[in-house]
């Protein structure tokens, strides 16, 4: 007798089949068990996709953190460099402050320090005056150029409108003539009644063709001229493009003229050269003499400053600067057409001028009052 290998493999059901539904195996698998397996494997796939998304999200977060860390490290090193630079500046300022305290401890040296800073103030005062003057003159020349541009545009528009209106009037007059000619033809045709005037009427009507063709052209031209005239009426002025090269050259010549005036004003008692030395050296390095000499220098300097204020308040100051500007504008030469700063050597005085007192130095070449930094580029 052969031993049984498993009742589930050989024991038939009542219908003679080895499967409970009496059919093939796949029909049986389609039952609840298959649905459970599909749910199980589907959940596993969804969980895997979620895990992949989390890993990708963590990867991008890590990359962003690394970039942010690199940026912070770079910023930290930059701040450390700035801190070192600032510490060096503070150390130098503290050194200057200590030296100034030692200088002021001595009465004679203190008087010289006061004179030093008062004379240095001449340079700074003149430099500030040049900056203010350059801004004022640039604003004036800008407004003058803008008004000139608007005036030229308005004059051009007036001429264009006048020309367009004239052409429109001529076209309309011609249109009226042609319409009158057509009316005359109609009247002549109406006067020739009767069949015996048939050929005469036809010859008169033949005259309408050229007139009507010209009238159509005239009407189109009149419409176009009307639109053109309307556009001219609605035209807006152009935007101001900014200070022109000639305008900037003029402002620069004005600034140089003022620099020469200030140089000539403070050249008395050698204040101009003393001011330049004070800008290049340190307190205590220049000997202005005894206490009495220092007091005398301060008195003279105060008189010069007061005289400058009085001169600027009067009319002669503006006239003097204007005369110097005219002379400089005639002498100034430029390397290129677009240059606004004149060549320094072109401003050298060829000789004594009857209108102005020529300066002893070329203020542009010598960079007096740091005038180059003020000029318009």
C-alpha positions in Angstrom: 0.0 0.0 0.0 1.4 3.4 -1.0 1.6 5.8 1.9 -0.4 9.0 1.6 1.6 12.1 0.5 -0.9 14.6 2.0 -4.6 14.7 1.8 -4.7 18.2 0.4 -2.7 17.1 -2.6 -4.7 14.0 -3.6 -8.1 14.0 -1.8 -10.7 15.1 -4.3 -13.7 17.2 -3.4 -17.2 16.1 -4.0 -17.2 17.4 -7.5 -14.1 15.4 -8.3 -11.7 18.3 -8.4 -8.7 19.0 -6.1 -9.7 22.7 -5.7 -12.6 23.7 -3.5 -14.5 25.7 -6.2 -14.3 22.8 -8.6 -12.2 24.8 -11.1 -8.6 25.6 -11.7 -6.1 27.0 -9.1 -6.1 30.7 -10.2 -9.8 31.1 -9.6 -9.2 30.0 -6.0 -6.4 32.5 -5.5 -8.6 35.3 -6.5 -10.4 35.1 -3.2 -9.8 37.0 0.1 -6.2 35.6 0.4 -5.1 37.4 -2.9 -6.6 40.6 -1.7 -4.7 40.4 1.6 -1.4 39.7 -0.3 -2.0 42.6 -2.6 -2.6 44.9 0.4 0.5 43.6 2.1 2.8 44.1 -0.9 1.2 47.5 -1.8 1.8 48.8 1.7 5.4 47.6 1.5 5.9 49.5 -1.8 4.3 52.7 -0.4 6.5 52.5 2.7 9.5 52.1 0.5 8.6 55.2 -1.5 8.1 57.2 1.8 11.5 56.1 3.0 13.1 57.2 -0.3 11.5 60.6 0.0 12.7 61.0 3.6 16.3 60.0 2.5 16.2 62.5 -0.3 14.9 65.2 1.9 17.6 64.5 4.5 20.2 64.6 1.7 19.1 68.0 0.5 18.9 69.3 4.1 22.5 68.1 4.6 23.7 69.9 1.4 22.0 73.1 2.5 23.5 72.9 5.9 26.9 72.4 4.5 26.5 75.5 2.2 25.2 77.6 5.1 28.1 76.4 7.3 30.6 77.4 4.5 29.0 80.8 4.2 29.2 81.4 8.0 32.8 80.3 8.1 33.7 82.8 5.3 31.7 85.5 7.0 33.5 84.8 10.3 37.0 85.1 8.6 35.9 88.3 6.9 34.7 89.7 10.3 38.0 88.7 11.9 40.0 90.5 9.2 37.8 93.6 9.6 38.4 93.4 13.4 42.1 93.2 12.9 42.0 96.2 10.6 39.9 98.2 13.0 42.2 97.2 15.9 45.1 98.6 13.9 43.2 101.8 13.3 42.3 102.1 16.9 45.9 101.6 17.9 47.1 104.3 15.5 44.4 106.7 16.7 45.4 106.0 20.3 49.0 106.6 19.5 48.1 110.0 17.9 45.9 110.8 20.9 48.8 110.0 23.3 51.1 112.1 21.2 48.7 115.0 21.2 48.2 114.8 24.9 52.0 115.0 25.4 52.1 117.9 23.0 49.4 119.9 24.8 51.1 119.4 28.1 53.8 121.9 27.0 52.4 125.4 26.7 54.7 126.5 23.8 54.0 123.3 21.9 50.3 123.6 22.6 50.3 127.1 21.0 52.0 125.6 18.0 49.5 122.8 17.8 46.6 125.3 17.8 48.3 127.2 15.0 48.8 123.9 13.2 45.2 122.9 13.3 44.0 126.4 12.5 46.2 126.6 9.4 45.2 123.0 8.4 41.6 124.2 8.7 42.3 126.6 5.8 42.8 123.6 3.5 39.7 121.9 4.7 37.7 125.0 4.5 38.7 125.7 0.9 38.1 122.2 -0.1 34.6 122.2 1.4 33.9 125.6 -0.3 34.9 124.1 -3.6 32.6 121.2 -3.2 29.7 123.4 -2.3 30.5 125.7 -5.2 30.7 122.8 -7.6 27.3 121.6 -6.6 25.7 125.0 -6.9 27.2 125.7 -10.3 26.3 122.2 -11.6 22.7 122.9 -10.6 22.7 126.3 -12.3 24.2 125.0 -15.5 21.9 122.0 -15.5 18.8 124.2 -15.1 20.1 126.5 -17.8 20.7 123.6 -20.2 17.3 122.2 -19.4 15.6 125.5 -20.2 17.6 125.9 -23.4 16.6 122.3 -24.4 12.9 123.0 -23.7 13.0 126.3 -25.6 14.7 124.7 -28.6 12.1 121.9 -28.6 9.2 124.3 -28.2 10.6 126.4 -31.1 11.0 123.3 -33.3 7.5 122.1 -32.4 6.0 125.5 -33.2 7.7 125.5 -36.6 6.5 121.9 -37.3 3.0 122.7 -36.3 3.0 125.9 -38.4 4.3 123.9 -41.4 1.7 121.1 -40.9 -1.1 123.6 -40.5 0.0 125.4 -43.7 0.0 122.1 -45.7 -3.3 121.2 -44.2 -4.8 124.5 -45.3 -3.5 124.1 -48.8 -4.9 120.6 -49.0 -8.3 121.7 -47.7 -8.4 124.6 -50.2 -7.6 122.2 -53.0 -10.3 119.9 -51.8 -12.9 122.7 -51.9 -11.8 123.6 -55.4 -12.3 120.0 -56.6 -15.7 119.8 -54.9 -16.7 123.1 -56.5 -15.6 121.7 -59.9 -17.7 118.6 -59.4 -20.7 120.8 -58.5 -20.1 122.8 -61.6 -20.1 119.6 -63.7 -23.4 118.5 -62.1 -25.0 121.9 -62.8 -23.8 121.9 -66.5 -25.1 118.3 -66.9 -28.5 119.2 -65.4 -28.8 122.2 -67.7 -28.4 120.0 -70.8 -31.8 118.2 -70.7 -33.2 116.3 -73.6 -32.0 113.3 -75.5 -30.5 115.5 -78.2 -27.9 116.6 -75.6 -26.9 113.0 -74.7 -23.5 113.1 -76.2 -22.7 116.5 -74.7 -23.8 115.3 -71.3 -21.6 112.2 -71.7 -18.6 114.3 -72.6 -19.2 116.6 -69.5 -19.5 113.6 -67.2 -16.2 112.2 -68.5 -14.5 115.2 -66.8 -15.6 113.8 -63.4 -13.1 110.9 -63.5 -9.8 112.7 -63.1 -11.4 115.2 -60.6 -12.8 112.4 -58.4 -9.5 110.5 -58.5 -7.6 113.6 -57.4 -10.3 114.4 -54.8 -9.9 110.9 -53.3 -6.1 111.5 -53.0 -6.6 114.9 -51.5 -9.1 113.5 -48.9 -6.6 110.8 -47.9 -3.8 113.4 -47.6 -6.1 115.7 -45.6 -6.8 112.9 -43.1 -3.1 112.1 -42.8 -2.2 115.7 -42.2 -5.0 116.0 -39.6 -3.6 113.1 -37.7 0.0 114.4 -38.0 -1.1 117.8 -36.7 -2.9 116.1 -33.8 0.3 114.2 -32.9 2.3 117.4 -32.9 -0.3 119.0 -30.6 0.0 116.1 -28.1 3.8 115.8 -28.3 5.6 116.0 -25.0 9.1 117.5 -24.4 12.0 115.1 -24.3 13.7 114.0 -21.1 16.8 116.0 -20.1 19.8 113.7 -20.8 22.0 115.2 -18.1 24.7 117.8 -18.0 26.5 117.9 -21.3 30.3 117.7 -21.8 30.4 121.5 -22.5 28.4 122.1 -19.3 30.7 120.0 -17.2 33.7 121.7 -18.7 32.2 125.0 -17.8 31.6 123.9 -14.2 35.1 122.6 -13.9 36.6 125.9 -15.1 34.4 127.7 -12.5 35.8 125.4 -9.8 39.4 126.0 -10.9 38.8 129.7 -11.0 37.5 129.7 -7.4 40.5 127.5 -6.4 42.8 130.2 -7.9 40.9 132.9 -6.1 41.2 131.1 -2.8 44.9 130.5 -3.4 45.5 134.2 -4.2 43.5 135.2 -1.1 45.4 133.0 1.3 48.8 133.5 -0.3 49.3 136.6 1.9 51.8 135.8 4.7 52.4 132.4 3.1 49.2 130.7 4.4 48.7 128.6 1.3 52.1 126.9 1.6 51.7 126.5 5.3 48.3 124.9 4.8 49.7 122.4 2.4 52.6 121.6 4.8 50.0 121.1 7.6 48.1 118.6 5.5 51.3 116.6 4.8 52.8 116.7 8.3 51.9 116.0 11.9 51.3 118.4 14.9 54.5 119.3 16.5 56.6 118.7 13.4 56.4 122.4 12.3 57.9 125.2 14.3 55.8 128.3 14.0 58.1 130.3 16.3 57.5 131.7 19.8 54.2 132.2 21.5 54.1 135.8 20.2 54.7 134.6 16.7 51.9 132.1 17.1 49.5 134.8 18.3 50.5 137.0 15.4 49.8 134.2 12.9 46.4 133.5 14.4 45.5 137.2 14.3 46.5 137.4 10.6 44.6 134.2 9.8 41.5 135.4 11.5 41.7 138.7 9.4 42.1 136.6 6.2 39.1 134.5 7.0 37.0 137.5 7.8 38.1 139.2 4.6 37.0 136.1 2.6 33.6 136.1 4.2 33.1 139.8 3.4 34.3 139.3 -0.2 31.9 136.4 -0.8 29.0 138.5 0.4 29.8 141.3 -2.1 29.4 141.4 -5.9 33.1 141.7 -6.7 33.7 138.1 -5.7 31.3 136.7 -8.3 32.7 139.1 -10.9 36.2 138.0 -10.2 35.4 134.3 -10.4 33.5 135.0 -13.7 36.5 136.8 -15.2 38.8 133.9 -14.2 36.4 131.4 -15.6 36.4 133.2 -19.0 40.2 133.2 -19.1 40.5 129.6 -18.1 37.8 128.5 -20.7 39.8 130.2 -23.4 43.1 128.5 -22.3 41.8 125.1 -21.5 42.7 122.3 -23.8 41.5 118.7 -23.6 43.0 115.4 -24.7 39.8 113.9 -26.1 36.5 115.3 -27.2 34.7 113.6 -24.3 37.1 114.8 -21.6 35.8 117.3 -19.1 39.0 117.8 -17.1 41.4 120.2 -18.9 45.1 119.3 -19.4 46.9 120.9 -16.4 49.7 122.3 -18.7 47.1 124.2 -20.8 46.2 126.4 -17.8 49.7 127.7 -17.3 49.6 131.5 -17.5 51.3 132.8 -20.6 51.9 136.2 -19.0 50.3 138.9 -16.9 46.6 139.4 -17.7 45.0 142.8 -17.6 41.8 141.4 -16.2 42.9 139.1 -13.4 45.9 138.6 -11.0 47.7 135.5 -12.3 48.3 132.9 -9.5 51.9 131.9 -8.7 51.2 128.2 -9.2 49.0 126.0 -11.4 46.4 124.9 -8.9 45.3 122.0 -11.0 48.8 120.7 -11.6 49.8 121.2 -8.0 46.5 119.7 -6.7 45.9 122.6 -4.4 42.8 122.1 -2.2 42.6 118.6 -3.8 40.7 120.3 -6.6 40.8 117.3 -8.9 38.6 115.3 -6.5 35.9 118.1 -6.9 35.9 118.4 -10.7 33.1 116.7 -12.6 34.1 113.7 -14.7 
